[in-house]
Amino acid sequence: MAIWMTVNVVAGFPHWDHYPYVLLNLALSTQAAFAAPLILLAGRRQDTRNQEVAVHTMRAVDELNTKLDTLISELQARNDGIDEQTIPPVRRV
């Protein structure tokens, strides 16, 4: 773009697109018109991937929480069993 503007401003070169740069604006608008749908399509695909990753992560976290709950229950049961075996019951006098 800088070269386009420079060539159209510097003396000694033929000026085919004067100051408001209508042809440059037209070329950039055309390029944007073709690029916009592609960018939106890529964004939708990325959103779909992100959603799939989020669902997978949520399932993995749920499975991990289930396993941890089971493990905690087992450890509490073992701890209760150890407490009953090692600590004699207190007798009231």
Secondary structure, 3 states (H helix, E strand, C coil): CHHHHHHHHCCCCCCCCCCCCHHHHHHHHHHHHHHHHHHHHHHHHHHHHHHHHHHHHHHHHHHHHHHHHHHHHHHHHHHHHHHHHHCCCCCCC
